[in-house]
Amino acid sequence: MFETRTIVLDDATIVYDVRGPEPVPDQKPLLLIGQPMDASGFTALADRFPDRAVVTYDPRGLGRSTRRDGGVDADPDVQGADLHRIIGALDVGPVDVFASSGGAVAAFALVAAHPNDVATLVAHEPPLASVLPDEDAVHRAFADVVAEYQARGWSAGMARFLAMNMWQGELTADYFERPAPSPSEFGFADVDDGRRDDPLFSGSAAVMAFRPDVAALLAAPTRVVIAVGEESAGTFTARTSEAMAALLGQRAVVFPSHHGGFVGGDGPYAGRPAAFAERLRSMLDPSQ
């Protein structure tokens, strides 16, 4: 089964998909969420859970989900409220959640505000500058990314973004003294298509600045697992994962591949979705 459903709000329309068997209370649906990524990014991972209902969605302002508030930011509290509405519409009780990148940050907001919505949350590489000792430097670096994007377009902005995220360790003076990377270093054509509407550059600052309510997460009945890709060691999102795990009194669990390790295909950034799904299944069912 594959069914697309819609929730219409005053300021947005949220579109989500229910894949596989109909959701039922005695077998928790698996909700897959990302940011800035729509449901299509989870196709390879969703296909590897044919035995349970899998729910994917387009965050407001992305893909098929529209917004009418004039905003472009990705406020985790707002997205958490949208996720709460989706879970309520399923009407089967708590769900399991795999949330990656900015989706993991929205999931922290969801669990803090609605602790009975989620049974197990696997939060994969949440990009939380707020939990790092070099928080100010991260915000400065991302401001440089946005400035590069506004001045020279997507390929230049993405090159600078990737360089920031691949830097090993804290963002020190050495990082800021380096010249901006060329798009060609990452295989991009150095051209400007004139567009300035990419949600990565317009919405990520709110995600990185978000401060999770650690006390609420610890008090919730939700089992929270922080996950990090084995290939991400030393990078920004590996450091944020390890710091967030430490705040929750745990250690980050290593998953196969990299930040997008669940993504299929054969491109340069494809992950290992089969191995990733196997690891995720073991985290959702600790008895395995």
Secondary structure, 3 states (H helix, E strand, C coil): CEEEEEEECCCEEEEEEEECCCCECCECCEEEECCCCCHHHHHHHHCCCCCCCEEEEECCCCCCCEECCCCCCCCHHHHHHHHHHHHHHHCCCCEEEEEECHHHHHHHHHHHHCCCCEEEEEEECCCCHHHCCCHHHHHHHHHHHHHHHHHHCHHHHHHHHHHHHHCCCCCCHHHHHCCCCCHHHHCCCCCCCCCCCCHHHHHHHHHHHCCCCHHHHHHCCCEEEEEEEHHHCCCHHHHHHHHHHHHCCCCCEEECCCCCCCCCCCCCCCCCHHHHHHHHHHHHCCCC
